[in-house]
């Protein structure tokens, strides 16, 4: 009976060899290291940036169109599929601005890797890259007009992997460009814009 019990103990000890334990520990460490490397490869922004727009020190009212950052979204889900300036600026009060002035862009946090803006007025849409943190207002119209802006900013890491995107929209009223004044040889002034000729005056009469 004692020999039988002793034989069972030997078989049990033989089944638990140090080599198996090391293999199990090695496999566990490898799995942990792989998960850590995968986590590190998914670079994220430590703090999510915020963006505001001001004109002459006053903040411009905006609508947040899209704003998401890794790991909560992908580059595809951050893309605005349908660009409708009127819908994006719905409910906003326009800010009165002057031609030639600039709207300041304030970014609290990491600067974006790229920025784009789209300007819509009347039936025209203009797109451009926003290289500096300001938007210059240009209006060739002598009459005031309403302009709607859509601005998108994207963040990438050094490997050009998507980190996040933020887009906003706002609306402004651009004051009309004043007519240019021409001074003739006699020193009198006349408007170069909308100035009727003598013949036209006669026809109007």
ABEGO torsion letter per residue (X at the ends): XAAAAAAAAAAAAAABBAAAAAAAAAAAAAAAAAAAAAAAABBBBABBBBBBBBBGGBBBBBBBABBBBOAABBAAAABBABBBAAAAABGBBBBBBBBGBBBBBBBBEBBBABBBBBBBBEABBBBBBBABBBBBBBBABABBBBBBBBBBBBBBBAAGBBAEBBBBBBBBBBBBBBBBBBBBAAGBBBBABGBBBAAAAAAAX
